Amino acid sequence: MTNKLYLSVLSFAALLLLSSCGWIYQIGGAQSEFDATEAELEVADFAYTNQNGEEVSLSDFEGEYWLADMIFTSCPTVCPIMTPNMRELQDMAIAENLDLSFVSFSIDPENDTVEHLKGYTENIGVNDAYWDFLTGYDLEEIQAFALDSFKAPVEKTEDDFLHSTRFFLIDGEGKVVRIYDGLASDLSDIKADIQRTVK
């Protein structure tokens, strides 16, 4: 890793800590260790395209919970951990009959086309009735959306992307109520918290 890229990664990591979850160390009386209500994050309105070429908008999730993350399909590092974790949570939600949807926003819309996402989702075991992989915007738009909605910067480097590895649980009013570690090696606590929250 070059010095320039290393410094960029360090700066981005610090920015993520300060902007995405630094507040969590200052709140008390949280409903759980994952409680994000004090952050007052609210998802901005959107209308993007999923792996089936269908428009998916914020209004589609009105009155229901959904779990969101940011990925890109050619990611060589964190996404190959995040996406199987999300799939495990998808499978849990289906098995427990939870009214919970899943949304993955691609941060590489130039390469993650509808056709590409369709093939990708078929390969990793996505249930189309529960999980949307979204594209249909440019990089600048998803950067603004991620920062506005989740306080999660997205940066393109010379040959990679830097992005949040968090999972965001959003309620039926579009507010972020939980933030989970998308790289967790044990999802037991996250599953239990989702089950308690979503019911």
Secondary structure, 3 states (H helix, E strand, C coil): CCHHHHHHHHHHHHHHHHHHHHHHHHCCCCCCCCECHHHCCECCCCEEECCCCCEEEHHHHCCCEEEEEEECCCCCCCHHHHHHHHHHHHHHHHHCCCCEEEEEEECCCCCCCHHHHHHHHHHHCCCCCCEEEEECCCHHHHHHHHHHHHCCCCEECCCCEECCCEEEEECCCCEEEEEEECCCCCCHHHHHHHHHHHC
